[in-house]
Amino acid sequence: MKRFLTFALSRFCLLSAASSIAFCAVTPVRAEIIERVIVKVNGEIFTKTDLESRQVSVLREQGRQLNDAELKKRVEEITPQILVDVVDEMLLVQRGKELGYRMTEDWFSDVLTKLKADNKIETDEQFQAALRQEGLTLTDLRKSIERQMIIQRLEQAEVFGRISVSQDEAKKYYDEHKNEFTSAPTVTLREIFVRVPSDGKNVNVGLDEEAKQKAESIRERALKGESFEKLADLSDAPSKANGGLIGPISRADLDPNFAKVLATMKIGDVSPVLRTATGYDLVKLESATETKVLPFEEARQQIANKVFAAKQQVEFDNYLKKLRAAAIIDWKVPEFKKLYDAQIARARTTPVGGLPQ
């Protein structure tokens, strides 16, 4: 559903990616240019004006100002994918209509009610103003929503609703991606930090020794049974606000020297006083977890979701290929056909991740 924007679009002068002919669009009113058909898809036309509208829409979503050179380059970058998306959308909507998918007036009314509520629009006048700001009429909005509804229903009925994940597929994915279901070992600590006052250039030996003695005194109190959490009130670290609590922290993220100290400690142990770059630190080991691999049965739903998502893309791409192969796609502008063909070729060479081979 097209989102209402809160800013007005200023003038865009777009340079066609396939030619040196410049054309301009002023929102909300389209520029008046000579109409030119770019492509016919099973007899349905897509025009230069339609392309211009799509280009402006993509640029608006980015929400940043571009100079002439940047604008020209960006239009050249986005146009090939726009052409592919347009043809695919037309094919999907045509197929959906063949299957009898339509949007009823009641359904459209419900969508409008939700759209108004989401955008805090209370009156018809505000709604019409929002449409004008987007350069839309109510008819435009209805067509846009209907096309999206048709595509969603088609995807579910003819693609996604037919996808399943077998036990063998799930097990193979699990075996080949065990790292995704492995949690790293962690530690949770309480710390007390005593800062050594410094001017940033020199260390005062007396102040350094005083800070060390303070840290050692706090450690002795902790070893005699005083609450480490309460002793954290004496800390100079921000964690004092939470009783010195920090973590869980992955052991892999710890300083190697500090990790060696923790490796010798048991739950509840208090570390020796440790010198840091700016003071003295001591920690209590609150808890620790070891490396854990989630068993297959517990990971089953996660695996099914991952494999399903990957299969969705593969199956949808295959479905589009069939629609394209059966369609009559008649390009009227050779330059745009070259851009379209090149983008399709690039998509074919891009692997789809996630599925076990």
C-alpha positions in Angstrom: 0.0 0.0 0.0 1.4 3.3 -1.0 2.5 5.2 2.1 1.4 8.9 2.5 4.6 11.0 2.6 4.9 14.0 4.9 7.0 16.1 2.5 6.2 17.6 -0.9 8.4 16.6 -3.8 10.1 19.4 -5.6 10.9 19.4 -9.3 12.7 16.4 -10.8 14.4 16.6 -14.1 15.1 13.0 -15.1 17.5 11.9 -17.8 16.4 8.7 -19.5 18.8 5.8 -18.9 18.4 4.7 -22.5 18.7 7.9 -24.4 19.9 11.5 -24.1 16.3 12.9 -24.0 15.6 14.7 -20.8 12.1 14.9 -19.4 10.8 16.5 -16.3 8.1 15.7 -13.7 6.5 18.1 -11.3 4.6 16.6 -8.4 1.7 16.4 -7.9 0.9 17.2 -11.6 2.7 15.1 -14.2 4.6 17.0 -16.9 2.9 17.0 -20.3 5.1 15.1 -22.7 4.4 13.3 -25.9 3.2 9.8 -25.0 5.4 7.0 -26.1 4.7 3.3 -25.6 7.8 1.4 -24.2 6.4 -2.1 -24.1 3.2 -4.1 -24.6 2.7 -7.1 -22.4 0.0 -9.4 -23.7 -1.5 -6.2 -25.3 -1.3 -4.1 -22.1 0.8 -1.0 -22.6 3.5 0.6 -20.4 4.4 4.1 -21.5 7.2 6.6 -21.0 5.0 8.6 -18.7 4.4 5.4 -16.6 8.2 4.9 -16.5 8.7 8.5 -15.4 6.2 8.0 -12.6 8.0 4.9 -11.4 11.4 6.6 -11.5 10.2 9.5 -9.5 8.6 7.2 -6.9 11.8 5.3 -6.4 13.8 8.5 -6.0 11.2 9.9 -3.6 11.6 6.9 -1.3 15.4 7.7 -1.0 14.5 11.1 0.4 17.8 12.8 -0.4 18.8 15.7 -2.7 20.9 14.9 -5.7 22.8 17.1 -8.1 22.3 16.7 -11.9 25.2 14.2 -12.3 24.1 12.1 -9.3 20.5 12.2 -10.5 21.4 11.0 -14.0 23.6 8.2 -12.6 20.9 7.1 -10.1 18.2 7.0 -12.8 20.5 4.8 -15.0 21.0 2.5 -12.0 17.3 2.0 -11.1 15.7 1.9 -14.5 16.7 -1.7 -15.5 15.1 -3.2 -12.3 12.0 -1.0 -12.7 11.5 -2.4 -16.2 11.7 -6.0 -14.9 9.4 -5.3 -12.0 6.9 -3.6 -14.3 6.7 -6.5 -16.7 6.5 -9.0 -13.9 3.8 -7.1 -12.2 1.7 -6.9 -15.3 2.0 -10.6 -15.9 1.1 -11.4 -12.3 -2.0 -9.1 -12.3 -3.1 -10.5 -15.7 -2.8 -14.0 -14.4 -4.7 -13.1 -11.2 -7.5 -11.6 -13.2 -7.7 -14.8 -15.4 -8.3 -16.7 -12.1 -11.1 -14.3 -11.2 -9.4 -12.3 -8.5 -11.1 -8.9 -7.9 -11.3 -6.4 -5.1 -14.9 -5.9 -3.9 -16.2 -2.5 -2.8 -16.5 -3.7 0.8 -12.9 -4.9 0.8 -11.7 -1.6 -0.6 -13.8 0.3 2.0 -12.2 -1.7 4.8 -8.7 -0.9 3.4 -9.5 2.8 3.2 -10.7 2.8 6.8 -7.5 1.2 8.0 -5.4 3.5 5.8 -7.0 6.6 7.3 -6.6 5.2 10.9 -2.9 4.4 10.4 -2.3 7.9 9.0 -4.5 9.6 11.7 -6.8 11.0 9.0 -10.1 11.9 10.5 -12.1 13.6 7.6 -12.7 13.1 3.9 -11.2 16.5 3.3 -7.9 15.5 5.0 -7.9 12.3 3.0 -8.4 14.1 -0.3 -5.6 16.5 0.6 -3.3 13.6 1.3 -4.1 12.0 -2.1 -3.4 15.3 -3.8 -0.1 15.6 -2.0 0.8 12.2 -3.5 -0.4 13.1 -6.9 -3.1 10.5 -6.7 -6.8 10.2 -7.3 -9.1 7.8 -5.5 -9.2 5.8 -8.7 -5.4 5.6 -8.8 -5.3 4.4 -5.2 -7.9 1.8 -5.8 -6.1 0.4 -8.8 -2.8 0.3 -6.9 -4.3 -1.5 -4.0 -6.2 -3.9 -6.2 -3.1 -4.8 -8.1 -1.2 -5.6 -4.9 -4.1 -7.6 -3.5 -4.3 -9.6 -6.7 -0.6 -10.3 -6.7 -0.7 -11.4 -3.0 -3.6 -13.8 -3.6 -1.9 -15.2 -6.7 1.4 -15.8 -4.9 -0.3 -17.6 -2.1 -2.5 -19.7 -4.4 -0.1 -20.7 -7.1 3.3 -20.5 -5.5 3.7 -20.2 -1.7 0.7 -22.4 -0.8 2.2 -25.3 -2.7 5.6 -25.2 -0.9 6.4 -27.8 1.7 9.5 -28.7 3.7 10.2 -32.4 4.0 11.9 -34.0 7.0 14.9 -34.9 4.8 15.3 -31.3 3.6 15.1 -30.0 7.1 17.7 -32.5 8.3 20.1 -31.7 5.5 19.8 -28.0 6.2 20.5 -28.6 9.8 23.5 -30.7 9.2 25.0 -28.2 6.7 24.3 -25.1 8.8 24.9 -26.3 12.4 26.7 -23.0 13.2 23.3 -21.2 12.9 22.0 -23.3 15.8 25.1 -23.1 17.9 25.3 -20.6 20.8 28.7 -19.4 21.8 29.9 -19.7 25.4 29.1 -16.6 27.5 29.8 -15.1 30.9 27.8 -12.8 33.1 29.9 -10.7 35.6 29.7 -8.1 38.2 32.5 -5.6 38.1 33.9 -2.9 40.4 36.3 -0.4 38.8 38.5 2.0 40.7 39.8 4.8 38.4 43.3 6.3 38.8 43.1 10.1 38.7 45.2 11.4 35.9 45.8 14.5 33.8 46.0 12.4 30.7 49.8 12.8 30.4 51.5 11.5 33.5 50.6 9.0 36.2 50.9 10.1 39.8 52.5 7.1 41.6 50.9 8.0 44.9 47.4 8.2 43.4 48.0 5.0 41.5 48.9 3.2 44.7 45.9 4.7 46.5 43.5 3.4 43.8 45.1 -0.1 44.0 44.8 -0.2 47.7 41.1 0.8 47.5 40.5 -2.0 45.0 42.3 -4.5 47.2 40.3 -3.4 50.2 37.0 -3.8 48.3 38.1 -7.3 47.2 38.9 -8.3 50.8 35.4 -7.2 51.9 33.9 -9.2 49.1 35.9 -12.3 50.1 34.7 -11.9 53.7 31.1 -12.2 52.5 29.9 -8.7 51.9 27.5 -8.4 49.0 29.4 -7.7 45.8 26.3 -6.1 44.4 26.3 -3.5 47.2 30.0 -3.0 47.1 29.5 -2.0 43.5 28.3 1.3 44.8 32.0 2.1 45.3 32.7 1.5 41.6 33.6 4.3 39.2 32.1 2.3 36.2 28.7 3.1 34.8 27.6 -0.4 35.7 27.4 0.6 39.3 23.9 1.7 38.6 23.0 -1.9 38.0 24.9 -3.4 40.9 28.0 -3.8 38.7 26.2 -6.3 36.4 27.5 -6.7 32.9 26.7 -9.4 30.3 26.1 -11.9 29.1 29.3 -11.5 27.1 30.6 -13.9 24.6 33.9 -15.4 25.8 35.3 -14.7 22.3 34.8 -11.0 22.8 36.9 -10.9 26.0 40.4 -9.5 26.2 42.7 -12.6 25.9 44.4 -11.9 29.3 41.1 -11.3 31.0 39.7 -14.5 29.5 42.6 -16.5 31.0 41.8 -15.2 34.4 38.1 -16.1 34.0 39.0 -19.5 32.8 40.4 -20.4 36.2 37.3 -19.1 38.1 34.2 -20.9 39.2 30.7 -19.4 39.6 30.7 -17.0 42.6 34.5 -16.5 42.5 36.0 -13.0 42.8 39.0 -12.2 40.6 42.3 -10.8 41.7 42.6 -7.0 41.3 43.5 -6.4 37.6 45.3 -3.4 36.2 43.7 -1.7 33.3 44.7 1.3 31.1 42.9 3.7 33.4 42.6 2.0 36.8 42.0 -1.2 38.7 39.3 -3.7 38.1 37.9 -6.8 39.9 35.0 -9.0 38.9 32.7 -11.7 40.3 31.7 -14.5 38.0 27.9 -14.6 38.2 27.1 -17.2 35.6 28.5 -18.9 32.5 27.2 -20.9 29.6 29.1 -23.4 27.5 28.9 -23.9 23.7 25.5 -25.4 23.0 24.1 -26.9 19.8 20.3 -26.7 19.6 19.0 -30.2 19.0 17.4 -30.8 15.6 13.9 -31.3 17.1 14.1 -28.0 19.0 15.4 -26.2 15.9 12.8 -27.8 13.6 10.5 -24.8 13.3 13.5 -22.4 12.7 14.8 -24.7 10.0 11.4 -25.0 8.4 11.1 -21.2 8.3 14.6 -20.8 6.8 14.2 -23.5 4.1 10.6 -22.3 3.3 11.9 -18.7 2.8 14.6 -19.8 0.4 12.2 -22.1 -1.5 9.8 -19.2 -1.8 12.3 -17.2 -3.8 13.3 -20.1 -6.0 9.7 -21.1 -6.7 8.5 -17.5 -7.3 11.4 -17.0 -9.7 10.5 -20.2 -11.6 6.8 -19.1 -11.7 7.8 -15.7 -13.2 10.0 -17.5 -15.8 7.0 -19.5 -16.9 4.8 -16.4 -17.1 7.4 -14.6 -19.2 7.9 -17.5 -21.5 4.2 -17.8 -22.2 3.7 -14.1 -22.7 3.9 -11.8 -25.7 6.3 -9.1 -24.6 6.5 -6.6 -27.4 9.2 -3.9 -26.9 8.7 -0.7 -28.8 12.0 0.9 -27.7 15.0 -1.3 -28.4 17.2 0.5 -25.8 14.8 -0.4 -23.0 14.7 -4.0 -24.2 18.5 -4.2 -23.9 18.3 -2.9 -20.3 15.5 -5.4 -19.5 17.4 -8.4 -21.0 20.6 -7.5 -19.3 18.9 -7.2 -15.9 17.1 -10.6 -16.4 20.5 -12.1 -17.3 22.1 -10.7 -14.2 19.3 -12.2 -12.0 19.9 -15.6 -13.5 23.6 -15.6 -12.5 22.8 -14.5 -8.9 22.6 -17.5 -6.6 19.8 -17.9 -4.1 21.1 -18.7 -0.7 19.7 -20.9 2.0 18.8 -24.0 0.2 20.9 -27.1 0.5 22.3 -28.2 -2.8 
